[in-house]
Amino acid sequence: MSTIREVAKLAKVSIATVSRVLNQDPTYTITEETRLRVISAAEQLQYTLIPRPKKKSASPDRKSSLRIGCILRITKRGYNDPYYMSVLSGIESYLRESNITLAFIQSAPLLSDPQYLESLFKTPVDGLILMDPMEDSIYHTIKKMVPHIVGIDTLRDDIDDVGYDHLWNGYLATTHLINKGHTHIGFIGGSGEGDTLEHSKRYQGYLLAMQVGNLVVRKDWVLDCKWNEDECIEICDTFSKNPDLPTAVFAASDLLAMAAMKSFYLNKIAVPEQIAVIGMSDIEMSQYTNPPLTTFHVPKIEIGQAAARLLLSRIHGYQSLPQKIALPTQFIERNST
């Protein structure tokens, strides 16, 4: 009689994988090709699995005992940034359906303290959702301690990453302004920590659209506000005094777009009559600006849900190369353009 070890050897998988496939474990996620390979090997070797009685409480208990954490990206608004709060809501809602509560939610800057970092991961962590790309040294330290990590817009190649195509959406937003007849278009955005504005994918998308449209990019129309709305208002106040303004601007986030519109209003520059403004992300407040903001709806809750779903599948055994998932956005045209 064949053994489960022989089946595993023929199928080139682990014994645990053979057991969970043949027991039809609903929590175990593998590729269809692997599942069929296991079944085929069992049939070739005429291996018969002796069924074991299932414990009804085993699956729920295992799920609820999982220790999953989240590292939150912090902006000037701290824990009140509407974009990241929506993503976090999606993470929590999906885990809640699986009877799991996040074990901790921490901000990235706190982890720069080695003692704090060590204490946070002293209790083993099954999985982590990373919203911040992190400094390399801290990231690699965490990766040694956590078996499964899924990123959200981290742009790291060695882990799964969920988000949207920032470059393509920067291109689409700028192209919308070009299609409206604008040829003098500025950019309002931010550089990441330790990076320059040139590293911003949305800025790169803006540059690409301008190049395709054979339009001139003027450096004095490119404003790096470092993702800080207060700083954006100050920069736009100075910018508004320029006698030669663009007729439109692409702001890389709704919050920066709203800060710019506030400055334009205070400086008596009418939107969209004198300068059109388009944002990115479609946070709830964007529909209540004056005028309502044209933007792209980024599926923030769905990004969080997809990250949580992928993390649980990894924890339950799904194996593949790191996946990069870019969810589609939706153009929302309002009155600011």
BELQUI-V343607 format. One record per residue. N is the residue number from 1. RES is the residue in one letter. NEAR is the number of other C-alpha atoms within 10 Angstrom. Layout:
((N;RES;NEAR) (N;RES;NEAR))
This chain:
((1;M;7) (2;S;12) (3;T;13) (4;I;19) (5;R;14) (6;E;15) (7;V;26) (8;A;20) (9;K;14) (10;L;16) (11;A;21) (12;K;15) (13;V;16) (14;S;13) (15;I;16) (16;A;12) (17;T;20) (18;V;26) (19;S;16) (20;R;16) (21;V;19) (22;L;16) (23;N;14) (24;Q;11) (25;D;14) (26;P;10) (27;T;14) (28;Y;16) (29;T;19) (30;I;17) (31;T;11) (32;E;8) (33;E;8) (34;T;17) (35;R;19) (36;L;13) (37;R;19) (38;V;23) (39;I;16) (40;S;15) (41;A;19) (42;A;23) (43;E;12) (44;Q;12) (45;L;15) (46;Q;13) (47;Y;16) (48;T;13) (49;L;13) (50;I;8) (51;P;8) (52;R;7) (53;P;6) (54;K;10) (55;K;7) (56;K;8) (57;S;8) (58;A;9) (59;S;15) (60;P;12) (61;D;12) (62;R;11) (63;K;17) (64;S;14) (65;S;14) (66;L;19) (67;R;17) (68;I;24) (69;G;22) (70;C;24) (71;I;22) (72;L;22) (73;R;20) (74;I;17) (75;T;14) (76;K;12) (77;R;10) (78;G;11) (79;Y;14) (80;N;12) (81;D;15) (82;P;17) (83;Y;19) (84;Y;20) (85;M;17) (86;S;20) (87;V;23) (88;L;23) (89;S;16) (90;G;22) (91;I;25) (92;E;20) (93;S;17) (94;Y;20) (95;L;20) (96;R;13) (97;E;9) (98;S;15) (99;N;15) (100;I;20) (101;T;20) (102;L;16) (103;A;13) (104;F;12) (105;I;14) (106;Q;16) (107;S;17) (108;A;19) (109;P;14) (110;L;11) (111;L;19) (112;S;13) (113;D;10) (114;P;12) (115;Q;9) (116;Y;12) (117;L;15) (118;E;14) (119;S;9) (120;L;15) (121;F;13) (122;K;10) (123;T;10) (124;P;13) (125;V;17) (126;D;19) (127;G;22) (128;L;26) (129;I;26) (130;L;24) (131;M;25) (132;D;20) (133;P;18) (134;M;20) (135;E;14) (136;D;9) (137;S;9) (138;I;16) (139;Y;14) (140;H;11) (141;T;13) (142;I;18) (143;K;13) (144;K;9) (145;M;16) (146;V;16) (147;P;14) (148;H;21) (149;I;24) (150;V;29) (151;G;26) (152;I;25) (153;D;21) (154;T;17) (155;L;15) (156;R;15) (157;D;12) (158;D;12) (159;I;17) (160;D;25) (161;D;27) (162;V;26) (163;G;25) (164;Y;20) (165;D;18) (166;H;19) (167;L;17) (168;W;16) (169;N;25) (170;G;27) (171;Y;22) (172;L;19) (173;A;26) (174;T;29) (175;T;21) (176;H;17) (177;L;22) (178;I;18) (179;N;10) (180;K;12) (181;G;11) (182;H;18) (183;T;18) (184;H;20) (185;I;25) (186;G;23) (187;F;27) (188;I;25) (189;G;23) (190;G;25) (191;S;16) (192;G;13) (193;E;10) (194;G;6) (195;D;10) (196;T;12) (197;L;18) (198;E;13) (199;H;12) (200;S;19) (201;K;18) (202;R;29) (203;Y;27) (204;Q;18) (205;G;22) (206;Y;28) (207;L;21) (208;L;19) (209;A;22) (210;M;20) (211;Q;12) (212;V;11) (213;G;14) (214;N;10) (215;L;15) (216;V;12) (217;V;17) (218;R;12) (219;K;9) (220;D;13) (221;W;19) (222;V;18) (223;L;18) (224;D;17) (225;C;20) (226;K;19) (227;W;19) (228;N;17) (229;E;18) (230;D;14) (231;E;15) (232;C;25) (233;I;22) (234;E;15) (235;I;17) (236;C;22) (237;D;18) (238;T;11) (239;F;19) (240;S;18) (241;K;10) (242;N;12) (243;P;7) (244;D;11) (245;L;17) (246;P;19) (247;T;19) (248;A;28) (249;V;26) (250;F;30) (251;A;29) (252;A;27) (253;S;22) (254;D;25) (255;L;24) (256;L;26) (257;A;29) (258;M;25) (259;A;20) (260;A;26) (261;M;26) (262;K;20) (263;S;21) (264;F;20) (265;Y;14) (266;L;13) (267;N;14) (268;K;11) (269;I;15) (270;A;15) (271;V;21) (272;P;16) (273;E;11) (274;Q;13) (275;I;21) (276;A;23) (277;V;29) (278;I;29) (279;G;27) (280;M;28) (281;S;23) (282;D;25) (283;I;21) (284;E;12) (285;M;13) (286;S;21) (287;Q;16) (288;Y;9) (289;T;14) (290;N;14) (291;P;18) (292;P;16) (293;L;28) (294;T;24) (295;T;29) (296;F;23) (297;H;17) (298;V;22) (299;P;22) (300;K;26) (301;I;20) (302;E;19) (303;I;26) (304;G;27) (305;Q;22) (306;A;22) (307;A;27) (308;A;26) (309;R;16) (310;L;22) (311;L;22) (312;L;23) (313;S;17) (314;R;22) (315;I;18) (316;H;16) (317;G;15) (318;Y;14) (319;Q;13) (320;S;10) (321;L;9) (322;P;13) (323;Q;14) (324;K;19) (325;I;18) (326;A;14) (327;L;15) (328;P;12) (329;T;17) (330;Q;13) (331;F;17) (332;I;16) (333;E;14) (334;R;14) (335;N;16) (336;S;23) (337;T;21))
